[in-house]
Amino acid sequence: MSVIRSAGLRGFRATVAELGGDAEMLAAACGLPVAALDADDLLVPDARVDDVLELAARTLDCPDLGLRIAQRQDLDMLGPLALAIRNSPTLDDVLECSTRYLYLHARSLRVTVEPDPYGDRGVIAIRYGLTPGLRPEVQSMDLGIAFVHHMIQRLAGAQYGLRSVELSYRPLAPLERYEQFYGVPVRIERPNTALRVPKTLSNRPLSGGNEKLHRLAMAFLAQQGGGPDASLAPQVRAAVQHLIGTAASGIDAVARLLNLHPRTMQRRLAAEGASFANILNDVRRDAAHRYLTTTDLPVSQIASLLGLSEQATLTRSCRRWWGEPPSAIRRKYASNQD
């Protein structure tokens, strides 16, 4: 069974309420947990999400429901993938990590970059679709491709050079509504659903990113291959190891990287006999020992690399870990090497 994180339903409750509907009643009618309307970290069947979107569109007589919901969504709903995307140096890097790791958010969704379907060498197609064999539903496809469009707008600017939108299906709302939404020609019943954009866009530098955080997030994503029932403690440890020493190494940032609420993460760790504080302490201890015994870095710099506020904090930590200050640990290691 293919699943998607419930973050994909962000904006559904508010949009339905705006239209005068009852989101909880619609969810219950489709067998969707009501909690999925407000939580990000539940895994729900793709089919249930498709069903609730289609039912809401029919019940509320809103054929452009998917477009409306997309306007309320943001990158944060992608969890760990969002950190990599926000800190990507170029759109090409955004597309690469989306192509490789979108499955961590939704198992059946795919984003790929392909040659222009019309043969224009100055244009590429950002294709959005499902795993082969799955039937696309109109509202889900509308929501997905519109979200990709808004993601690029937020990263590259509102006027990023979109040439046309290709839809592999016949939309329910009038075509004029889609062309108003995208601001370009929209063609329907095409072989694939895609955004046609200038090829030069892929190499355009993006502002506000942090290349180090991008590399760390990508390395973390590469380690995420376990299923939803896999132990959480090793994943938290890997996340802390990648983020340690950055501004985003606290519990909120680690939970966001794992697409979990901090309280949910703490509860699951407790069930495994672990805690975030203990994991962070262990990672810092191991890293401190490595820096002290294998580098000549100043102790103040090591403290910064461990995310500690000052050198004195590292000194107190070393006394707690090993009963002696950083300088003694270095001397002891150096004498053992002689």
VOPAGU-2260 file (C-alpha; in pm, 1 decimal, decimal comma):
REM VOPAGU-2260
SITE   aa  ch    i         X         Y         Z
SITE  MET   A    0       0,0       0,0       0,0
SITE  SER   A    1     137,5     341,2     -98,4
SITE  VAL   A    2     132,2     606,5     174,4
SITE  ILE   A    3     191,1     977,2     210,7
SITE  ARG   A    4     271,6    1185,0     516,3
SITE  SER   A    5     -31,3    1369,1     645,7
SITE  ALA   A    6     156,6    1698,3     595,7
SITE  GLY   A    7      31,9    1667,6     237,1
SITE  LEU   A    8    -312,0    1767,5     368,1
SITE  ARG   A    9    -194,3    2101,8     503,0
SITE  GLY   A   10    -444,4    2366,7     403,4
SITE  PHE   A   11    -730,9    2120,6     350,9
SITE  ARG   A   12    -916,9    2205,7     671,8
SITE  ALA   A   13    -886,8    2582,7     618,5
SITE  THR   A   14    -989,2    2564,0     252,4
SITE  VAL   A   15   -1291,9    2346,5     327,3
SITE  ALA   A   16   -1398,0    2578,5     610,7
SITE  GLU   A   17   -1364,4    2879,0     381,2
SITE  LEU   A   18   -1603,0    2703,9     140,4
SITE  GLY   A   19   -1852,5    2631,4     418,0
SITE  GLY   A   20   -1775,9    2259,6     450,7
SITE  ASP   A   21   -1692,1    2023,0     736,6
SITE  ALA   A   22   -1341,3    1879,7     691,1
SITE  GLU   A   23   -1376,9    1624,0     969,6
SITE  MET   A   24   -1700,3    1485,4     826,6
SITE  LEU   A   25   -1536,7    1451,3     483,6
SITE  ALA   A   26   -1233,8    1278,0     633,4
SITE  ALA   A   27   -1448,3    1032,0     827,4
SITE  ALA   A   28   -1653,1     954,1     516,8
SITE  CYS   A   29   -1332,6     850,2     336,5
SITE  GLY   A   30   -1187,0     647,2     621,4
SITE  LEU   A   31    -917,7     906,6     683,6
SITE  PRO   A   32    -810,2     965,0    1047,8
SITE  VAL   A   33    -932,3    1305,1    1159,8
SITE  ALA   A   34    -593,9    1358,3    1327,4
SITE  ALA   A   35    -436,6    1362,6     979,6
SITE  LEU   A   36    -599,1    1701,3     915,7
SITE  ASP   A   37    -380,4    1869,9    1177,1
SITE  ALA   A   38     -69,3    1651,9    1213,6
SITE  ASP   A   39     229,4    1626,2     980,8
SITE  ASP   A   40     379,1    1294,8    1080,8
SITE  LEU   A   41     101,1    1041,0    1023,4
SITE  LEU   A   42     134,3     796,8     735,9
SITE  VAL   A   43    -195,1     768,9     550,3
SITE  PRO   A   44    -287,0     579,1     232,6
SITE  ASP   A   45    -258,1     779,3     -88,7
SITE  ALA   A   46    -597,5     649,9    -195,2
SITE  ARG   A   47    -766,0     798,9     113,4
SITE  VAL   A   48    -613,5    1138,7      40,6
SITE  ASP   A   49    -727,9    1115,6    -321,8
SITE  ASP   A   50   -1076,5    1020,2    -205,0
SITE  VAL   A   51   -1116,7    1304,0      42,9
SITE  LEU   A   52    -999,3    1563,8    -209,8
SITE  GLU   A   53   -1237,1    1435,6    -476,7
SITE  LEU   A   54   -1528,5    1411,6    -232,4
SITE  ALA   A   55   -1468,3    1764,4    -105,3
SITE  ALA   A   56   -1450,2    1903,4    -458,9
SITE  ARG   A   57   -1783,3    1741,6    -547,6
SITE  THR   A   58   -1961,1    1816,5    -219,4
SITE  LEU   A   59   -1855,8    2179,9    -213,3
SITE  ASP   A   60   -1893,1    2230,1    -589,9
SITE  CYS   A   61   -1531,4    2346,2    -606,5
SITE  PRO   A   62   -1360,4    2198,3    -914,7
SITE  ASP   A   63   -1039,4    2394,7    -847,5
SITE  LEU   A   64   -1000,9    2268,3    -489,7
SITE  GLY   A   65    -647,8    2135,7    -549,1
SITE  LEU   A   66    -526,5    2475,3    -672,4
SITE  ARG   A   67    -678,1    2648,3    -369,9
SITE  ILE   A   68    -513,7    2413,5    -121,8
SITE  ALA   A   69    -176,6    2447,2    -295,7
SITE  GLN   A   70    -183,4    2821,1    -227,6
SITE  ARG   A   71    -190,0    2746,7     146,9
SITE  GLN   A   72     100,8    2501,8     149,9
SITE  ASP   A   73     469,3    2571,5     205,7
SITE  LEU   A   74     800,3    2390,8     178,7
SITE  ASP   A   75     807,4    2297,2     546,4
SITE  MET   A   76     550,2    2026,4     485,1
SITE  LEU   A   77     824,6    1823,0     313,2
SITE  GLY   A   78    1002,1    1769,5     644,8
SITE  PRO   A   79    1368,9    1669,7     605,6
SITE  LEU   A   80    1358,6    1733,7     233,0
SITE  ALA   A   81    1262,7    2097,3     297,2
SITE  LEU   A   82    1595,0    2168,5     468,7
SITE  ALA   A   83    1787,6    2041,8     166,9
SITE  ILE   A   84    1566,5    2236,5     -73,9
SITE  ARG   A   85    1580,9    2567,2     115,4
SITE  ASN   A   86    1959,0    2554,4     129,7
SITE  SER   A   87    2021,1    2442,8    -228,7
SITE  PRO   A   88    2272,5    2660,5    -417,3
SITE  THR   A   89    2081,8    2635,9    -747,7
SITE  LEU   A   90    1747,7    2515,2    -877,9
SITE  ASP   A   91    1933,8    2223,5   -1033,4
SITE  ASP   A   92    2025,0    2113,2    -679,3
SITE  VAL   A   93    1661,6    2157,4    -573,6
SITE  LEU   A   94    1545,1    1934,3    -855,8
SITE  GLU   A   95    1815,8    1677,2    -786,9
SITE  CYS   A   96    1724,2    1631,6    -421,9
SITE  SER   A   97    1351,3    1636,6    -502,7
SITE  THR   A   98    1401,3    1370,1    -767,8
SITE  ARG   A   99    1600,9    1150,3    -532,2
SITE  TYR   A  100    1413,8    1193,5    -206,4
SITE  LEU   A  101    1052,1    1296,1    -264,8
SITE  TYR   A  102     960,0     935,3    -184,8
SITE  LEU   A  103    1041,8    1008,3     181,8
SITE  HIS   A  104     737,0    1237,3     186,2
SITE  ALA   A  105     514,7    1035,2     -46,0
SITE  ARG   A  106     608,6     691,0    -170,2
SITE  SER   A  107     426,5     714,4    -503,0
SITE  LEU   A  108     520,2    1066,8    -615,4
SITE  ARG   A  109     797,0    1143,6    -861,4
SITE  VAL   A  110     958,2    1465,0    -988,3
SITE  THR   A  111    1199,6    1434,5   -1280,8
SITE  VAL   A  112    1369,2    1667,1   -1526,5
SITE  GLU   A  113    1330,2    1574,3   -1891,9
SITE  PRO   A  114    1390,6    1726,4   -2237,8
SITE  ASP   A  115    1126,5    1960,9   -2367,8
SITE  PRO   A  116     837,7    1759,6   -2518,5
SITE  TYR   A  117     827,8    2003,7   -2809,7
SITE  GLY   A  118    1197,3    1977,5   -2888,1
SITE  ASP   A  119    1300,4    2327,6   -2777,8
SITE  ARG   A  120    1664,6    2292,8   -2668,3
SITE  GLY   A  121    1638,9    2604,0   -2452,7
SITE  VAL   A  122    1358,4    2452,1   -2246,5
SITE  ILE   A  123    1336,7    2164,0   -1998,8
SITE  ALA   A  124    1029,4    1992,7   -1857,4
SITE  ILE   A  125     989,2    1944,2   -1482,6
SITE  ARG   A  126     767,8    1640,4   -1482,6
SITE  TYR   A  127     537,5    1554,1   -1192,4
SITE  GLY   A  128     361,9    1221,5   -1166,8
SITE  LEU   A  129     294,2     894,4    -993,5
SITE  THR   A  130     463,3     558,6    -987,8
SITE  PRO   A  131     366,2     374,4   -1309,7
SITE  GLY   A  132      48,5     173,7   -1267,6
SITE  LEU   A  133    -125,9     419,8   -1034,9
SITE  ARG   A  134    -421,6     619,2   -1160,8
SITE  PRO   A  135    -392,0     994,5   -1111,2
SITE  GLU   A  136    -691,2    1175,3    -960,1
SITE  VAL   A  137    -762,5    1527,6   -1078,1
SITE  GLN   A  138    -754,7    1711,3    -743,0
SITE  SER   A  139    -438,9    1536,5    -623,2
SITE  MET   A  140    -261,6    1610,0    -950,7
SITE  ASP   A  141    -380,5    1971,3    -945,9
SITE  LEU   A  142    -250,9    2006,2    -590,9
SITE  GLY   A  143      84,0    1842,2    -666,1
SITE  ILE   A  144     182,7    2028,0    -980,1
SITE  ALA   A  145      58,7    2359,2    -834,6
SITE  PHE   A  146     273,4    2298,4    -525,9
SITE  VAL   A  147     581,0    2238,9    -743,9
SITE  HIS   A  148     504,3    2566,0    -926,1
SITE  HIS   A  149     478,6    2759,6    -599,1
SITE  MET   A  150     793,6    2595,1    -465,7
SITE  ILE   A  151     989,9    2723,7    -764,7
SITE  GLN   A  152     831,4    3067,4    -731,4
SITE  ARG   A  153     939,1    3094,8    -369,2
SITE  LEU   A  154    1292,9    2989,0    -451,6
SITE  ALA   A  155    1354,3    3157,6    -786,2
SITE  GLY   A  156    1101,8    3442,0    -789,8
SITE  ALA   A  157     741,5    3478,2    -899,3
SITE  GLN   A  158     836,7    3541,2   -1263,5
SITE  TYR   A  159    1077,1    3250,5   -1305,6
SITE  GLY   A  160    1016,8    3206,7   -1679,0
SITE  LEU   A  161     743,8    2942,4   -1689,4
SITE  ARG   A  162     661,5    2879,7   -2057,1
SITE  SER   A  163     356,6    2651,7   -2034,0
SITE  VAL   A  164     189,4    2391,3   -1816,1
SITE  GLU   A  165     122,0    2045,3   -1955,2
SITE  LEU   A  166    -153,8    1838,3   -1790,2
SITE  SER   A  167    -191,2    1467,6   -1860,2
SITE  TYR   A  168    -559,6    1478,4   -1767,9
SITE  ARG   A  169    -872,8    1681,5   -1833,1
SITE  PRO   A  170    -922,7    1924,4   -1543,6
SITE  LEU   A  171   -1262,9    1979,9   -1388,3
SITE  ALA   A  172   -1242,3    2358,0   -1363,2
SITE  PRO   A  173   -1254,9    2575,7   -1676,2
SITE  LEU   A  174    -920,8    2604,4   -1857,1
SITE  GLU   A  175    -929,0    2979,9   -1802,1
SITE  ARG   A  176    -899,9    2922,0   -1427,2
SITE  TYR   A  177    -574,4    2728,6   -1476,4
SITE  GLU   A  178    -427,7    2986,0   -1712,6
SITE  GLN   A  179    -516,2    3259,2   -1465,1
SITE  PHE   A  180    -351,6    3060,9   -1185,1
SITE  TYR   A  181     -27,8    2990,0   -1374,0
SITE  GLY   A  182     -18,9    3297,2   -1597,4
SITE  VAL   A  183      82,0    3093,7   -1904,5
SITE  PRO   A  184     -85,4    2865,5   -2159,7
SITE  VAL   A  185    -211,6    2536,5   -2012,5
SITE  ARG   A  186    -244,3    2235,2   -2239,7
SITE  ILE   A  187    -456,3    1938,5   -2135,9
SITE  GLU   A  188    -453,2    1564,7   -2206,8
SITE  ARG   A  189     -83,9    1567,3   -2285,1
SITE  PRO   A  190     142,4    1258,5   -2244,3
SITE  ASN   A  191     278,4    1385,1   -1910,0
SITE  THR   A  192     210,7    1650,3   -1647,1
SITE  ALA   A  193     494,6    1901,0   -1644,3
SITE  LEU   A  194     610,1    2260,9   -1611,4
SITE  ARG   A  195     810,4    2384,5   -1910,3
SITE  VAL   A  196    1083,7    2624,3   -1794,9
SITE  PRO   A  197    1398,1    2782,0   -1944,9
SITE  LYS   A  198    1698,9    2550,0   -1931,9
SITE  THR   A  199    1909,3    2834,3   -1790,7
SITE  LEU   A  200    1684,9    2845,0   -1483,8
SITE  SER   A  201    1838,5    2525,3   -1349,9
SITE  ASN   A  202    2180,3    2690,9   -1302,6
SITE  ARG   A  203    2052,5    3017,7   -1158,7
SITE  PRO   A  204    2197,1    3076,4    -807,1
SITE  LEU   A  205    1937,1    3087,9    -530,2
SITE  SER   A  206    1963,6    3341,9    -249,9
SITE  GLY   A  207    1937,5    3268,3     120,7
SITE  GLY   A  208    2076,2    2913,8     107,9
SITE  ASN   A  209    2354,7    2762,1     314,0
SITE  GLU   A  210    2562,5    2517,1     112,8
SITE  LYS   A  211    2696,4    2345,7     424,4
SITE  LEU   A  212    2345,1    2281,6     554,1
SITE  HIS   A  213    2248,1    2157,2     208,7
SITE  ARG   A  214    2529,5    1901,0     211,4
SITE  LEU   A  215    2443,4    1792,8     564,5
SITE  ALA   A  216    2075,5    1755,4     481,2
SITE  MET   A  217    2154,6    1555,6     167,8
SITE  ALA   A  218    2386,9    1326,3     362,8
SITE  PHE   A  219    2114,1    1274,3     619,6
SITE  LEU   A  220    1851,3    1201,6     355,3
SITE  ALA   A  221    2082,8     942,9     203,3
SITE  GLN   A  222    2074,0     751,9     530,1
SITE  GLN   A  223    1696,5     745,9     550,9
SITE  GLY   A  224    1596,6     414,2     402,3
SITE  GLY   A  225    1411,8     251,6     687,0
SITE  GLY   A  226    1037,9     211,3     706,2
SITE  PRO   A  227     804,5     391,1     947,8
SITE  ASP   A  228     854,9     115,5    1209,0
SITE  ALA   A  229    1235,2     144,4    1214,0
SITE  SER   A  230    1399,4     248,4    1541,9
SITE  LEU   A  231    1402,8     623,5    1582,0
SITE  ALA   A  232    1707,6     665,4    1806,8
SITE  PRO   A  233    1964,0     586,6    1529,7
SITE  GLN   A  234    1788,3     833,4    1298,2
SITE  VAL   A  235    1796,7    1105,6    1565,1
SITE  ARG   A  236    2164,8    1034,1    1628,7
SITE  ALA   A  237    2240,3    1061,6    1255,5
SITE  ALA   A  238    2049,9    1390,1    1235,0
SITE  VAL   A  239    2235,4    1534,5    1535,2
SITE  GLN   A  240    2569,6    1423,3    1388,3
SITE  HIS   A  241    2492,6    1605,3    1064,1
SITE  LEU   A  242    2361,8    1923,1    1228,4
SITE  ILE   A  243    2594,2    1949,0    1528,3
SITE  GLY   A  244    2762,3    2286,4    1548,2
SITE  THR   A  245    2515,5    2458,3    1316,3
SITE  ALA   A  246    2246,5    2702,7    1417,8
SITE  ALA   A  247    1993,4    2428,5    1339,8
SITE  SER   A  248    2108,7    2157,4    1580,9
SITE  GLY   A  249    1843,5    2190,1    1852,6
SITE  ILE   A  250    1555,1    1956,0    1919,0
SITE  ASP   A  251    1310,9    2153,8    1702,0
SITE  ALA   A  252    1542,9    2145,3    1400,1
SITE  VAL   A  253    1618,2    1773,1    1441,1
SITE  ALA   A  254    1247,7    1692,7    1472,5
SITE  ARG   A  255    1176,5    1899,7    1161,3
SITE  LEU   A  256    1446,8    1714,4     971,2
SITE  LEU   A  257    1277,3    1386,5    1066,4
SITE  ASN   A  258     933,6    1524,4     976,7
SITE  LEU   A  259     814,6    1480,1    1336,7
SITE  HIS   A  260     669,1    1707,4    1602,3
SITE  PRO   A  261     925,1    1750,3    1883,8
SITE  ARG   A  262     686,3    1600,4    2139,4
SITE  THR   A  263     617,3    1304,0    1910,7
SITE  MET   A  264     991,0    1249,2    1869,5
SITE  GLN   A  265    1044,4    1262,0    2245,8
SITE  ARG   A  266     762,9    1012,1    2309,5
SITE  ARG   A  267     897,7     766,8    2053,7
SITE  LEU   A  268    1249,7     798,7    2191,7
SITE  ALA   A  269    1120,6     738,3    2543,9
SITE  ALA   A  270     944,5     423,1    2423,4
SITE  GLU   A  271    1285,0     302,5    2299,2
SITE  GLY   A  272    1451,3     387,4    2630,6
SITE  ALA   A  273    1631,0     689,1    2484,6
SITE  SER   A  274    1607,3    1069,0    2500,5
SITE  PHE   A  275    1716,5    1358,1    2283,1
SITE  ALA   A  276    1931,5    1503,8    2563,0
SITE  ASN   A  277    2124,4    1178,6    2605,2
SITE  ILE   A  278    2174,4    1135,4    2229,8
SITE  LEU   A  279    2298,8    1493,5    2196,4
SITE  ASN   A  280    2534,2    1441,7    2490,5
SITE  ASP   A  281    2674,4    1120,2    2338,3
SITE  VAL   A  282    2730,4    1282,1    1998,5
SITE  ARG   A  283    2904,5    1580,6    2156,0
SITE  ARG   A  284    3125,4    1354,6    2371,4
SITE  ASP   A  285    3234,0    1142,5    2076,0
SITE  ALA   A  286    3299,0    1447,4    1858,0
SITE  ALA   A  287    3489,1    1624,5    2136,4
SITE  HIS   A  288    3718,5    1324,8    2186,1
SITE  ARG   A  289    3781,8    1304,9    1810,6
SITE  TYR   A  290    3865,7    1676,4    1780,7
SITE  LEU   A  291    4086,6    1675,8    2091,4
SITE  THR   A  292    4287,3    1368,9    1993,1
SITE  THR   A  293    4313,6    1404,0    1616,3
SITE  THR   A  294    4334,3    1781,3    1554,3
SITE  ASP   A  295    4520,0    2086,8    1682,5
SITE  LEU   A  296    4207,9    2303,1    1678,3
SITE  PRO   A  297    4182,9    2558,3    1961,4
SITE  VAL   A  298    3952,5    2445,8    2240,9
SITE  SER   A  299    3732,7    2751,0    2182,7
SITE  GLN   A  300    3681,2    2645,7    1820,3
SITE  ILE   A  301    3601,0    2288,5    1923,6
SITE  ALA   A  302    3336,8    2423,3    2160,4
SITE  SER   A  303    3180,1    2611,9    1870,5
SITE  LEU   A  304    3189,5    2301,8    1648,4
SITE  LEU   A  305    2999,3    2115,1    1918,7
SITE  GLY   A  306    2731,7    2383,2    1940,6
SITE  LEU   A  307    2842,2    2493,9    2288,5
SITE  SER   A  308    2812,3    2857,6    2384,7
SITE  GLU   A  309    3163,7    2899,1    2528,3
SITE  GLN   A  310    3491,7    2724,1    2601,6
SITE  ALA   A  311    3407,7    2697,3    2972,1
SITE  THR   A  312    3105,2    2483,5    2889,0
SITE  LEU   A  313    3327,2    2239,3    2700,5
SITE  THR   A  314    3569,6    2228,3    2994,1
SITE  ARG   A  315    3287,8    2143,9    3236,1
SITE  SER   A  316    3157,6    1879,3    2995,4
SITE  CYS   A  317    3501,6    1716,5    2964,6
SITE  ARG   A  318    3530,2    1695,8    3342,9
SITE  ARG   A  319    3187,5    1533,1    3353,2
SITE  TRP   A  320    3273,4    1287,3    3072,5
SITE  TRP   A  321    3629,4    1195,1    3164,1
SITE  GLY   A  322    3709,6    1360,1    3495,5
SITE  GLU   A  323    3968,2    1599,7    3347,8
SITE  PRO   A  324    3987,7    1914,8    3132,0
SITE  PRO   A  325    4044,9    1924,1    2753,7
SITE  SER   A  326    4416,3    2006,8    2790,2
SITE  ALA   A  327    4476,8    1694,7    2999,5
SITE  ILE   A  328    4302,6    1474,5    2745,8
SITE  ARG   A  329    4525,3    1613,1    2470,1
SITE  ARG   A  330    4842,8    1563,9    2674,0
SITE  LYS   A  331    4746,5    1208,5    2765,6
SITE  TYR   A  332    4675,9    1118,1    2403,5
SITE  ALA   A  333    4999,6    1281,5    2284,0
SITE  SER   A  334    5207,7    1092,1    2542,8
SITE  ASN   A  335    5049,4     762,4    2439,9
SITE  GLN   A  336    5154,1     829,7    2081,2
SITE  ASP   A  337    5520,2     878,9    2174,1
